[in-house]
């Protein structure tokens, strides 16, 4: 925790070179969409502008020019970022609804979000959504991962957990119908037919 007696360090002025250095440092540590990078850079620009009584609009122009240059050069690729993030979220057990929300939160445009989720689903199949629900059940140790005595008693809570995560009732029931965690793993890999 910061020492309350010590004055906060004054942020440096945001020049074009400084903005580029901050952007490159951020991109070296995190994958990002153009919208998210713009948000990160604008926070820095606004903080520095307020400290130095500068106009944040001048910094915004520099940020926009930098992001346009990064997009042209391929340093930022919103389509690749969205596909990678969506696949990662799906493996973690995130529903379509949750994936849409996370991508929008990270600054990905609505059209690209819809396109990415459609590609992830593979033509409207529920198999991907079911595999994600199974992954969440396994990760959160719900349903078939519980002891036999707890399983029936916790069924409503497990269904509620899956519903809060954005899964439909039919998908949630199917995911919780697995006899054991080994079956869940087989269903996640797609090696067996999903139950009706």
Buried (B, 14 or more C-beta within 10 A) or exposed (E): EEEEEEEEEEBEEBEEEBBBEBBEEBBEEEBBBBBBBBBBBBEBBBBBBEBEEBEBEEBBEBBBEBBEEBBEEEBBBBEEBBBEBBBEBBEEBBBBBBBBBBBBEBBBBEEBBEBBBEBBBEEEEBEBBBBBBBBBBBEBEBBBBBEEEEBEEBBEEBBEBBBEBBBBEEBBBBBBEBEEBEBBBEBBEEEEEBEE
